[in-house]
Amino acid sequence: MVNDVNREQLHGAVDELPPSELAAALRYLRFLTYEASEEEPIDTQTAAELDAARAERGATISFEEARHRLGI
């Protein structure tokens, strides 16, 4: 059962990882222990931009529109 995992088993699983996966495993473990309170507050303009981006989720735009929005 997944809930019966102990630290020894976790250490064993980490020991079995190939060297190429160690960085990804470390990032994931740090993600699991990340505290949301560590995030910096965002300003109202950034919050509005995030809300607008979420509202467009999945919508596609032309390359020209993307350039226009980015000001290039």
Residue, then its C-alpha position, 0 to 999 in steps of 0.5 A: m500500500v502506498n501509505d505504508v512507505n517509509r523513509e528507508q524505502l524512499h532512500g532505496a528508490v533514490d539509490e536506484l535512480p540513474p544519475s541522469e534522473l537525480a536532478a529531476a528527483l531533487r526538483y520534485l522533492r523540493f516541490l513537495t516541500y515548498e511552502a506557498s508562503e515563500e512566494e513573493p506577493i504579486d502586484t495588481q497588474t500582474a494579477a490581472e494579466l494572470d487572470a486574463a491568461r487563465a481566461e484564454r486557456g486553450a485559445t489559440i492566437s495568430f503569430e501576428e497577434a502574439r507579436h502585437r501583444l508582446g510589442i515586437 
